[in-house]
Amino acid sequence: MKKADIVEMFRRLRELNPHPKTELEYTTPFELLSAVALSAQATDVGVNKATRKLFPVANTAQKILDLGLDKLKTYISTIGLYNNKAKNLIAMSQILVDRYDGEVPTTREALEELPGVGRKTANVVLNTAFGQPTIAVDTHIFRVANRTGLAPGADVRKVEDKLEKVIPKEFIQDAHHWLILHGRYVCKARKPECPNCAIIDLCAYKQKTKPA
């Protein structure tokens, strides 16, 4: 995609949604970190249903530890892979208490050392909680980046690196959210809603859907 088209693409996405944000519900960096970790292979809607009950009871690392593994599982049992996620959340909370006084660290390296936290989760927390210009490439962003021609790549890391290079600085902070939301609601996996797409004329996808 040409530089001028990239600028126009994000200008339009910003116009449609000037202040994009994650659909995960949170009020603190720890809540966000926990919610993102729980959202792996799960929907934001499903995670929110669970955390609406969990966070009023335990929304800090120490409170998660006080809750304990068995009780924690009862709160997140509706989320896929909840047994493993509960173990990771307990282990993560223990490290946060032991090393960081219960606070969420603000570097990717420290975040990625936490159980259940990979690069994507770290990038979400750095961007959304701490305002750093990172891009967490999930399935939606990977699809949009490849379909549109914005940043084609064979794997998520290559797409992430390309996106960081091609997205203008004025858009980089919110680009993560714009691309996720576009992939979730417009550029869908099975049947993209191309007739309703604000960037259809800029997109390189050859198999565009036609109006019904």
C-alpha distance (Angstrom), angle and dihedral (degrees) to the residues before:
residue distance angle dihedral
M1 . . .
K2 3.79 . .
K3 3.79 119.5 .
A4 3.80 92.3 -116.0
D5 3.81 90.4 51.8
I6 3.80 91.4 50.1
V7 3.79 90.6 53.0
E8 3.79 90.4 48.4
M9 3.81 91.7 46.6
F10 3.78 93.8 56.3
R11 3.79 92.5 39.2
R12 3.80 88.6 59.7
L13 3.80 94.1 44.1
R14 3.81 89.6 50.3
E15 3.78 91.0 49.0
L16 3.81 90.4 54.2
N17 3.81 93.3 45.7
P18 3.82 113.6 15.6
H19 3.79 95.2 178.3
P20 3.81 109.5 31.5
K21 3.78 120.5 -176.5
T22 3.76 140.7 175.9
E23 3.79 117.8 -82.3
L24 3.79 90.5 -137.3
E25 3.79 111.2 102.9
Y26 3.82 116.1 -124.9
T27 3.79 142.6 137.2
T28 3.83 103.0 -167.6
P29 3.82 136.6 37.1
F30 3.81 89.8 -108.0
E31 3.79 92.0 53.3
L32 3.80 90.1 48.9
L33 3.81 92.8 47.6
S34 3.79 90.7 49.6
A35 3.80 93.7 46.3
V36 3.80 93.7 49.0
A37 3.80 91.5 48.0
L38 3.80 89.6 50.5
S39 3.81 92.0 48.1
A40 3.81 95.6 68.2
Q41 3.81 106.6 122.2
A42 3.79 88.8 -5.3
T43 3.80 136.0 91.8
D44 3.78 125.3 -102.3
V45 3.81 87.9 -125.5
G46 3.79 91.5 56.3
V47 3.79 93.2 46.2
N48 3.80 92.0 49.1
K49 3.80 91.1 53.1
A50 3.80 89.7 55.2
T51 3.81 98.3 42.0
R52 3.81 92.3 49.2
K53 3.80 85.1 69.3
L54 3.81 98.1 33.5
F55 3.80 102.7 47.3
P56 3.84 97.0 55.4
V57 3.82 86.1 57.7
A58 3.81 102.1 34.2
N59 3.79 121.8 10.7
T60 3.81 102.3 145.0
A61 3.77 132.2 64.2
Q62 3.80 92.1 -109.4
K63 3.80 93.1 48.4
I64 3.81 90.4 51.1
L65 3.79 89.0 53.2
D66 3.80 90.9 47.1
L67 3.81 89.7 50.5
G68 3.79 90.9 55.4
L69 3.79 132.8 -149.8
D70 3.79 100.2 -76.2
K71 3.80 95.7 48.9
L72 3.80 91.2 42.9
K73 3.79 89.2 57.0
T74 3.79 91.4 56.6
Y75 3.80 90.3 58.7
I76 3.80 96.4 49.0
S77 3.81 100.8 32.0
T78 3.82 91.3 113.1
I79 3.81 90.7 63.2
G80 3.79 120.7 87.1
L81 3.82 116.7 -102.2
Y82 3.80 88.9 11.5
N83 3.81 95.3 156.4
N84 3.79 93.4 60.2
K85 3.80 92.7 38.2
A86 3.80 90.9 53.2
K87 3.81 91.0 52.5
N88 3.80 90.7 49.0
L89 3.79 92.7 48.0
I90 3.80 91.2 52.0
A91 3.82 92.1 46.8
M92 3.81 91.3 45.4
S93 3.80 91.2 50.3
Q94 3.80 91.3 50.5
I95 3.80 91.4 54.3
L96 3.80 92.2 46.8
V97 3.80 90.7 52.5
D98 3.80 94.6 43.8
R99 3.80 99.2 43.3
Y100 3.79 108.2 20.4
D101 3.82 106.0 30.3
G102 3.79 88.6 -109.5
E103 3.80 94.3 -57.1
V104 3.80 125.4 125.6
P105 3.83 111.6 -111.6
T106 3.79 118.2 -121.4
T107 3.82 101.4 -140.8
R108 3.78 128.4 83.7
E109 3.79 92.0 -131.8
A110 3.80 93.3 56.3
L111 3.78 93.2 43.5
E112 3.80 93.5 50.3
E113 3.79 90.0 54.7
L114 3.80 89.6 64.2
P115 3.83 117.5 97.3
G116 3.79 112.1 -99.4
V117 3.80 93.6 13.5
G118 3.80 118.4 115.6
R119 3.78 131.6 170.6
K120 3.80 94.3 -80.2
T121 3.80 93.9 52.3
A122 3.80 91.2 45.0
N123 3.79 91.1 51.8
V124 3.81 92.3 50.6
V125 3.80 91.6 52.1
L126 3.80 93.6 44.8
N127 3.79 91.5 49.8
T128 3.78 101.9 38.8
A129 3.79 103.1 32.3
F130 3.80 100.5 31.2
G131 3.80 104.4 26.9
Q132 3.78 97.2 -120.2
P133 3.85 117.4 152.4
T134 3.80 96.7 -115.2
I135 3.80 128.8 139.3
A136 3.78 120.7 -143.9
V137 3.79 107.6 -156.6
D138 3.78 110.4 -148.1
T139 3.82 126.9 165.4
H140 3.81 91.8 -79.6
I141 3.79 95.7 51.9
F142 3.80 91.4 42.4
R143 3.80 89.9 54.0
V144 3.81 95.8 45.2
A145 3.81 93.2 45.8
N146 3.80 91.7 52.5
R147 3.80 99.4 38.8
T148 3.77 96.6 48.1
G149 3.79 94.9 41.9
L150 3.81 89.9 -121.7
A151 3.81 94.4 127.2
P152 3.81 114.1 -11.9
G153 3.78 116.2 -163.5
A154 3.78 140.9 155.0
D155 3.81 94.6 -129.6
V156 3.78 138.4 23.1
R157 3.80 95.8 -102.5
K158 3.81 92.6 54.0
V159 3.79 89.8 49.0
E160 3.81 91.1 48.3
D161 3.80 92.3 50.9
K162 3.80 92.0 48.1
L163 3.79 93.2 47.8
E164 3.79 91.0 53.0
K165 3.79 89.1 53.7
V166 3.80 100.8 44.9
I167 3.81 103.9 36.8
P168 3.83 111.4 90.9
K169 3.80 115.6 -117.8
E170 3.78 93.3 -115.3
F171 3.81 90.2 63.6
I172 3.81 103.0 32.8
Q173 3.82 97.7 92.5
D174 3.81 94.7 58.5
A175 3.82 98.9 26.9
H176 3.80 91.5 95.9
H177 3.81 92.4 60.4
W178 3.79 96.3 40.9
L179 3.79 92.2 53.0
I180 3.81 94.6 45.4
L181 3.79 93.1 49.6
H182 3.80 91.9 45.2
G183 3.79 90.5 52.2
R184 3.80 93.2 44.4
Y185 3.79 98.3 49.5
V186 3.81 108.6 19.3
C187 3.80 113.8 15.0
K188 3.80 92.4 48.5
A189 3.79 122.3 177.7
R190 3.80 101.3 -118.7
K191 3.78 102.9 28.0
P192 3.79 116.7 8.5
E193 3.78 114.3 -153.4
C194 3.78 94.7 -127.0
P195 3.84 95.6 161.1
N196 3.82 88.1 61.0
C197 3.80 94.9 43.5
A198 3.80 118.2 119.0
I199 3.81 92.2 -154.3
I200 3.80 100.3 41.6
D201 3.81 93.5 122.5
L202 3.81 91.3 53.3
C203 3.79 96.0 47.2
A204 3.81 123.9 101.9
Y205 3.83 95.1 -156.3
K206 3.81 106.6 127.6
Q207 3.80 98.2 -164.7
K208 3.79 96.5 63.2
T209 3.77 116.1 167.0
K210 3.79 117.4 -119.0
P211 3.81 128.8 -133.4
A212 3.80 113.1 -79.3
